[in-house]
């Protein structure tokens, strides 16, 4: 196997997470992959006999249906693979399709919506069997009785800093963001610089230990809701003409939940078409309308924004709450 080992800088452990108790802080070796044969066989040929859990992320230029996917990061327990979509081309990403669509490989990722959109529209890949740490975080907070916050979703940097899951600062992320603002084509530069390798590796190398810690906390009902909502995140921006008919079915309620446990209504994804020029009414001044809808309905609302799609609103939540949110937003569109 062609491999490139490096010594990325270790993040400084937080005071409450001494490095010697934290084996995940030592940097794993990494491999830059330009040909399918450089990837582990158990990844390329998923099987029920060898179920895998991997950390997953994508980097690109304005990553979405139109923005180029440049690198796909795969974190295994013993190494990180940086799958180079620029050098390896479409053929390399296509070789990953069975794994990315497989039931036997769990992809642990923080907010998969745009990654899924890029994979779907650029490579025809339907990302499936995802464990989204952003959703898991919210479900654990809810399970523990915390008040739902409307300022939305935990960032990856904040998740890493949380001592319950990782407890490390990640200042370099801001550095990379600054470089991206200066040069939006940052991820297309080849050969990969040490900093690019480090940033790409750091985005996935903690996901497996975070996954382990989160799985210990999640109840059976929360695990089911996580599975459903992660699937909905994968579909969110991937709307095609058949209403997701060709996507995998959503996970059904597990049969082994105790009779006295409350099972909430299943989550759904609803897509609201907004006539040209009317999106401002849906969003409201400084987001006030959306904030109001989230306050009165237990839903998530996602908008395509600059990356698109520009004329649609995506609503995720329990059926009744989603129908309520749709009615409020449709009402806003009818107001003069």
MARDRENGU-901122 format. One record per residue (C-alpha): residue in three letters; x, y, z. Coordinates in nm, 3 decimals, always signed. Example, Ala and Ser with C-alpha at 12.3 -4.5 7.8 and 13.67 -1.06 7.14 Angstrom:
! residues 2
   pafi        c1        c2        c3
    ALA    +1.230    -0.450    +0.780
    SER    +1.367    -0.106    +0.714
! end
This chain:
! residues 336
   pafi        c1        c2        c3
    UNK    +0.000    +0.000    +0.000
    UNK    +0.130    +0.343    -0.088
    UNK    +0.127    +0.528    +0.239
    UNK    +0.247    +0.858    +0.372
    UNK    +0.307    +0.888    +0.741
    UNK    +0.325    +1.218    +0.916
    UNK    +0.355    +1.364    +1.258
    UNK    +0.071    +1.618    +1.274
    UNK    +0.087    +1.855    +1.569
    UNK    -0.105    +1.720    +1.863
    UNK    -0.377    +1.951    +1.989
    UNK    -0.308    +2.080    +2.337
    UNK    -0.516    +1.866    +2.574
    UNK    -0.764    +2.054    +2.787
    UNK    -0.678    +2.080    +3.155
    UNK    -0.940    +1.819    +3.246
    UNK    -0.827    +1.573    +2.980
    UNK    -0.467    +1.472    +3.049
    UNK    -0.301    +1.329    +2.738
    UNK    -0.188    +1.010    +2.910
    UNK    -0.551    +0.910    +2.980
    UNK    -0.650    +1.010    +2.631
    UNK    -0.499    +0.778    +2.371
    UNK    -0.710    +0.940    +2.098
    UNK    -0.500    +1.255    +2.129
    UNK    -0.198    +1.093    +1.967
    UNK    -0.205    +1.147    +1.592
    UNK    -0.280    +0.840    +1.383
    UNK    -0.078    +0.770    +1.067
    UNK    -0.243    +0.893    +0.750
    UNK    -0.252    +0.764    +0.394
    UNK    -0.313    +0.979    +0.088
    UNK    -0.528    +0.772    -0.146
    UNK    -0.531    +0.828    -0.522
    UNK    -0.627    +0.473    -0.632
    UNK    -0.902    +0.245    -0.497
    UNK    -0.651    -0.032    -0.422
    UNK    -0.495    +0.184    -0.149
    UNK    -0.813    +0.159    +0.061
    UNK    -0.880    -0.127    +0.306
    UNK    -1.054    -0.424    +0.142
    UNK    -1.315    -0.440    +0.420
    UNK    -1.416    -0.084    +0.324
    UNK    -1.428    -0.142    -0.053
    UNK    -1.621    -0.468    -0.012
    UNK    -1.865    -0.418    +0.277
    UNK    -1.996    -0.736    +0.435
    UNK    -2.229    -0.830    +0.719
    UNK    -1.945    -1.046    +0.857
    UNK    -1.724    -0.744    +0.915
    UNK    -1.927    -0.445    +1.027
    UNK    -1.726    -0.124    +1.044
    UNK    -1.761    +0.213    +1.213
    UNK    -1.557    +0.490    +1.048
    UNK    -1.524    +0.865    +1.097
    UNK    -1.621    +1.051    +0.780
    UNK    -1.602    +1.402    +0.637
    UNK    -1.555    +1.582    +0.306
    UNK    -1.366    +1.897    +0.211
    UNK    -1.423    +2.097    -0.104
    UNK    -1.477    +2.427    -0.276
    UNK    -1.815    +2.556    -0.161
    UNK    -1.923    +2.199    -0.095
    UNK    -2.279    +2.134    -0.222
    UNK    -2.447    +2.000    -0.540
    UNK    -2.240    +2.239    -0.753
    UNK    -1.931    +2.295    -0.536
    UNK    -1.640    +2.059    -0.600
    UNK    -1.566    +1.774    -0.361
    UNK    -1.184    +1.766    -0.320
    UNK    -1.104    +1.527    -0.034
    UNK    -1.300    +1.261    +0.149
    UNK    -1.162    +1.171    +0.492
    UNK    -1.211    +0.824    +0.639
    UNK    -1.097    +0.757    +0.996
    UNK    -1.035    +0.394    +1.092
    UNK    -0.920    +0.295    +1.442
    UNK    -0.558    +0.263    +1.324
    UNK    -0.523    +0.525    +1.048
    UNK    -0.686    +0.809    +0.855
    UNK    -0.730    +0.779    +0.478
    UNK    -0.742    +1.103    +0.278
    UNK    -0.922    +1.008    -0.043
    UNK    -0.804    +1.259    -0.302
    UNK    -1.094    +1.326    -0.541
    UNK    -0.882    +1.565    -0.748
    UNK    -0.594    +1.326    -0.817
    UNK    -0.806    +1.009    -0.811
    UNK    -1.102    +1.152    -1.002
    UNK    -1.454    +1.016    -1.033
    UNK    -1.338    +0.656    -1.055
    UNK    -1.188    +0.673    -0.704
    UNK    -1.503    +0.818    -0.545
    UNK    -1.721    +0.568    -0.736
    UNK    -1.514    +0.286    -0.585
    UNK    -1.630    +0.412    -0.243
    UNK    -2.000    +0.404    -0.340
    UNK    -2.077    +0.051    -0.205
    UNK    -1.928    +0.148    +0.134
    UNK    -2.100    +0.488    +0.154
    UNK    -2.438    +0.328    +0.072
    UNK    -2.382    +0.017    +0.287
    UNK    -2.581    -0.095    +0.591
    UNK    -2.268    -0.268    +0.722
    UNK    -2.054    +0.045    +0.753
    UNK    -2.157    +0.317    +0.996
    UNK    -2.033    +0.659    +0.885
    UNK    -1.983    +0.890    +1.186
    UNK    -2.000    +1.250    +1.069
    UNK    -2.075    +1.594    +1.209
    UNK    -2.359    +1.749    +1.003
    UNK    -2.376    +1.541    +0.687
    UNK    -2.622    +1.753    +0.482
    UNK    -2.384    +1.924    +0.238
    UNK    -2.148    +1.623    +0.211
    UNK    -2.446    +1.407    +0.119
    UNK    -2.567    +1.663    -0.135
    UNK    -2.226    +1.678    -0.307
    UNK    -2.198    +1.297    -0.318
    UNK    -2.550    +1.260    -0.457
    UNK    -2.546    +1.523    -0.731
    UNK    -2.182    +1.480    -0.836
    UNK    -2.138    +1.103    -0.802
    UNK    -2.488    +0.952    -0.775
    UNK    -2.409    +0.824    -0.423
    UNK    -2.690    +0.804    -0.166
    UNK    -2.511    +0.842    +0.168
    UNK    -2.672    +0.593    +0.408
    UNK    -2.627    +0.449    +0.758
    UNK    -2.490    +0.769    +0.904
    UNK    -2.451    +0.849    +1.273
    UNK    -2.461    +1.228    +1.281
    UNK    -2.290    +1.362    +1.595
    UNK    -2.468    +1.697    +1.564
    UNK    -2.807    +1.522    +1.595
    UNK    -2.679    +1.284    +1.864
    UNK    -2.566    +1.579    +2.075
    UNK    -2.915    +1.737    +2.063
    UNK    -3.087    +1.407    +2.148
    UNK    -2.859    +1.348    +2.449
    UNK    -2.926    +1.703    +2.571
    UNK    -3.301    +1.644    +2.531
    UNK    -3.277    +1.303    +2.702
    UNK    -3.107    +1.474    +2.997
    UNK    -3.390    +1.724    +3.023
    UNK    -3.200    +2.027    +2.895
    UNK    -3.398    +2.313    +2.745
    UNK    -3.398    +2.307    +2.365
    UNK    -3.203    +2.604    +2.233
    UNK    -3.312    +2.781    +1.919
    UNK    -2.968    +2.903    +1.823
    UNK    -2.961    +2.569    +1.658
    UNK    -2.686    +2.319    +1.634
    UNK    -2.356    +2.256    +1.805
    UNK    -2.051    +2.328    +1.590
    UNK    -1.778    +2.069    +1.553
    UNK    -1.532    +2.297    +1.736
    UNK    -1.772    +2.328    +2.034
    UNK    -1.834    +1.952    +2.034
    UNK    -1.459    +1.884    +2.045
    UNK    -1.421    +2.132    +2.331
    UNK    -1.695    +1.964    +2.539
    UNK    -1.512    +1.763    +2.809
    UNK    -1.784    +1.497    +2.806
    UNK    -1.691    +1.398    +2.451
    UNK    -1.338    +1.511    +2.378
    UNK    -1.224    +1.815    +2.574
    UNK    -0.972    +1.959    +2.331
    UNK    -0.945    +2.308    +2.180
    UNK    -0.923    +2.330    +1.801
    UNK    -0.781    +2.674    +1.717
    UNK    -0.647    +2.559    +1.381
    UNK    -1.002    +2.525    +1.246
    UNK    -1.035    +2.904    +1.255
    UNK    -0.700    +2.936    +1.080
    UNK    -0.822    +2.712    +0.797
    UNK    -1.147    +2.909    +0.774
    UNK    -0.944    +3.229    +0.734
    UNK    -0.736    +3.069    +0.458
    UNK    -1.057    +2.952    +0.287
    UNK    -1.194    +3.306    +0.294
    UNK    -0.871    +3.434    +0.137
    UNK    -0.861    +3.154    -0.120
    UNK    -1.187    +2.960    -0.174
    UNK    -0.987    +2.707    -0.381
    UNK    -0.768    +2.616    -0.080
    UNK    -0.866    +2.245    -0.096
    UNK    -0.776    +2.212    -0.466
    UNK    -0.404    +2.290    -0.412
    UNK    -0.173    +1.993    -0.476
    UNK    +0.043    +1.851    -0.336
    UNK    -0.138    +1.873    -0.003
    UNK    +0.052    +2.092    +0.244
    UNK    +0.124    +1.974    +0.598
    UNK    -0.143    +2.209    +0.722
    UNK    -0.404    +2.074    +0.479
    UNK    -0.324    +1.719    +0.586
    UNK    -0.341    +1.814    +0.953
    UNK    -0.672    +2.000    +0.914
    UNK    -0.829    +1.719    +0.709
    UNK    -0.707    +1.455    +0.957
    UNK    -0.816    +1.651    +1.264
    UNK    -1.169    +1.681    +1.122
    UNK    -1.220    +1.303    +1.151
    UNK    -0.969    +1.150    +1.390
    UNK    -1.172    +1.217    +1.708
    UNK    -1.506    +1.102    +1.567
    UNK    -1.472    +0.736    +1.665
    UNK    -1.408    +0.811    +2.032
    UNK    -1.690    +1.071    +2.032
    UNK    -1.918    +0.809    +1.875
    UNK    -1.831    +0.558    +2.147
    UNK    -1.905    +0.809    +2.426
    UNK    -2.233    +0.918    +2.268
    UNK    -2.356    +0.561    +2.207
    UNK    -2.314    +0.486    +2.579
    UNK    -2.545    +0.776    +2.667
    UNK    -2.822    +0.726    +2.409
    UNK    -3.137    +0.536    +2.508
    UNK    -3.300    +0.287    +2.267
    UNK    -3.561    +0.543    +2.166
    UNK    -3.296    +0.810    +2.111
    UNK    -3.088    +0.566    +1.902
    UNK    -3.388    +0.505    +1.677
    UNK    -3.458    +0.879    +1.647
    UNK    -3.090    +0.937    +1.571
    UNK    -3.098    +0.676    +1.293
    UNK    -3.413    +0.830    +1.139
    UNK    -3.297    +1.188    +1.165
    UNK    -2.950    +1.105    +1.030
    UNK    -3.119    +0.952    +0.723
    UNK    -3.330    +1.267    +0.684
    UNK    -3.014    +1.484    +0.706
    UNK    -2.862    +1.272    +0.427
    UNK    -3.166    +1.343    +0.209
    UNK    -3.222    +1.704    +0.314
    UNK    -3.077    +1.893    +0.014
    UNK    -3.093    +1.594    -0.225
    UNK    -3.443    +1.654    -0.356
    UNK    -3.506    +1.499    -0.696
    UNK    -3.824    +1.441    -0.897
    UNK    -3.933    +1.125    -0.718
    UNK    -3.962    +1.247    -0.357
    UNK    -3.678    +1.020    -0.235
    UNK    -3.858    +0.704    -0.355
    UNK    -3.525    +0.547    -0.455
    UNK    -3.357    +0.619    -0.119
    UNK    -3.333    +0.352    +0.155
    UNK    -3.639    +0.317    +0.379
    UNK    -3.631    +0.499    +0.711
    UNK    -3.557    +0.277    +1.015
    UNK    -3.873    +0.145    +1.181
    UNK    -3.938    +0.162    +1.558
    UNK    -3.733    -0.115    +1.723
    UNK    -3.946    -0.397    +1.858
    UNK    -3.753    -0.432    +2.185
    UNK    -3.850    -0.100    +2.345
    UNK    -4.014    -0.155    +2.685
    UNK    -4.392    -0.114    +2.685
    UNK    -4.391    +0.176    +2.933
    UNK    -4.141    +0.387    +2.735
    UNK    -4.287    +0.679    +2.544
    UNK    -4.207    +0.649    +2.172
    UNK    -4.242    +0.987    +1.999
    UNK    -4.399    +1.032    +1.661
    UNK    -4.162    +0.951    +1.376
    UNK    -3.969    +1.240    +1.220
    UNK    -4.028    +1.335    +0.857
    UNK    -3.868    +1.570    +0.606
    UNK    -4.097    +1.815    +0.430
    UNK    -3.991    +2.037    +0.141
    UNK    -4.172    +2.366    +0.096
    UNK    -4.148    +2.542    -0.240
    UNK    -4.112    +2.918    -0.211
    UNK    -4.210    +3.141    -0.507
    UNK    -3.927    +3.356    -0.647
    UNK    -3.864    +3.669    -0.440
    UNK    -4.065    +3.545    -0.140
    UNK    -3.791    +3.382    +0.069
    UNK    -3.755    +3.702    +0.275
    UNK    -4.111    +3.650    +0.405
    UNK    -4.028    +3.297    +0.514
    UNK    -3.708    +3.401    +0.693
    UNK    -3.838    +3.728    +0.841
    UNK    -3.630    +4.023    +0.955
    UNK    -3.305    +3.886    +1.102
    UNK    -3.459    +3.539    +1.092
    UNK    -3.754    +3.637    +1.315
    UNK    -4.017    +3.429    +1.129
    UNK    -3.813    +3.111    +1.134
    UNK    -3.728    +3.169    +1.500
    UNK    -4.099    +3.211    +1.576
    UNK    -4.186    +2.888    +1.393
    UNK    -3.917    +2.697    +1.582
    UNK    -4.047    +2.838    +1.910
    UNK    -4.403    +2.724    +1.845
    UNK    -4.325    +2.396    +1.664
    UNK    -4.066    +2.137    +1.761
    UNK    -3.895    +2.136    +1.419
    UNK    -3.564    +2.205    +1.249
    UNK    -3.571    +2.439    +0.951
    UNK    -3.295    +2.438    +0.691
    UNK    -3.263    +2.679    +0.402
    UNK    -3.040    +2.630    +0.100
    UNK    -2.907    +2.987    +0.119
    UNK    -2.627    +3.094    -0.113
    UNK    -2.534    +2.733    -0.195
    UNK    -2.895    +2.656    -0.290
    UNK    -3.143    +2.533    -0.364
    UNK    -3.259    +2.897    -0.333
    UNK    -3.635    +2.841    -0.352
    UNK    -3.696    +2.568    -0.099
    UNK    -3.731    +2.530    +0.276
    UNK    -3.657    +2.193    +0.439
    UNK    -3.847    +2.112    +0.760
    UNK    -3.751    +1.815    +0.980
    UNK    -3.946    +1.701    +1.286
    UNK    -4.241    +1.494    +1.410
    UNK    -4.531    +1.476    +1.159
    UNK    -4.781    +1.696    +1.349
    UNK    -4.519    +1.961    +1.429
    UNK    -4.400    +1.970    +1.066
    UNK    -4.759    +2.014    +0.940
    UNK    -4.806    +2.301    +1.187
    UNK    -4.482    +2.467    +1.071
    UNK    -4.582    +2.428    +0.704
    UNK    -4.917    +2.597    +0.773
    UNK    -4.751    +2.895    +0.947
    UNK    -4.495    +2.940    +0.666
    UNK    -4.760    +2.906    +0.392
    UNK    -4.960    +3.170    +0.575
    UNK    -4.659    +3.402    +0.566
    UNK    -4.632    +3.352    +0.190
    UNK    -4.997    +3.455    +0.143
    UNK    -4.970    +3.774    +0.348
    UNK    -4.954    +4.101    +0.158
! end
